[in-house]
């Protein structure tokens, strides 16, 4: 069964908000929002952020330093995912 989570890194870590689609402890899709930019796991690597998709089991992702992880519904994840893909597609067209 798929589950959906949101990780808010908070001001201390300052990496934005991460959205995860998870099944059997494996992250299937990942979207991120930081300041005014979206990122998604359709890209395997982001030059200024690192891997596009977590390479560790979801159970190893423990929030630290004021970050908070909450379970969300599929609709909230899909909205974030669509925003990230749209941002990616728009920026890829710009060159």
Helices and strands as residue ranges (DSSP letters): E 3-8, H 10-13, E 17-23, E 26-34, E 37-40, E 45-46, E 50-51, G 58-60, E 68-72, H 74-94
